[in-house]
Amino acid sequence: MPPPNRSYTRRPPDGRPHPGHTARRLTITSRRDSSNGSRSLEPPDVLEELEILDEIAKRVSGDMVNAGIANIDTLWTAGQDLAHPLQTYRSLALRASPHNTAGLWTLIAWIHWRTGNRREAWPALHLAKKLDNDIDAAHYLTVFMHEWADPHNVPPVTYGRDPGQTLDQP
């Protein structure tokens, strides 16, 4: 049996990079914690990236959730695909600290409900309510889902604009 490959980059068994692949090595730096003198191994900028993601996720609450739902509904009524916003919200929700992601999970549940995917909407909605039970949109969505409301029969949410006004109008 060949020895395991201990490299951080994936290479074929002969050791050469894949054609067209640029190998990137992960450099681990040692940082000394001044409070107790211990060393921690962290990839560069990972902690900074996590702090930024947490700050973004933390801001998706209250009025931002309502505005997000209004934007989702605007895209939905225009017949646009919601896969990209769904992927963006899910990626952020999975990478940020869980206690900051209730608003994101509410938006994820709303997208799933609007697109008729109740099976995926329920777990996201339960997670959103578990993380923060004070999100109004999550409570409204719970009622819609329990009452089996058809997303096509619920008018789109408008937030901060008249119902006939588009996003590009002042």
Protein Blocks (a to p, Z undefined) as FASTA:
>chain_A
ZZddfbfbdcdfkopacehiacddddddddddfknopacdddehklmmmmmmmmmmmmmg
cjlmmmmmmmmmmmmmnopafklmmmmmmmmmmmmcfklmmmmmmmmmmmmmmnopaklm
mmmmmmmmmmomkbfklmmmmmmmmnopafklpccddehiafklcfkbZZ
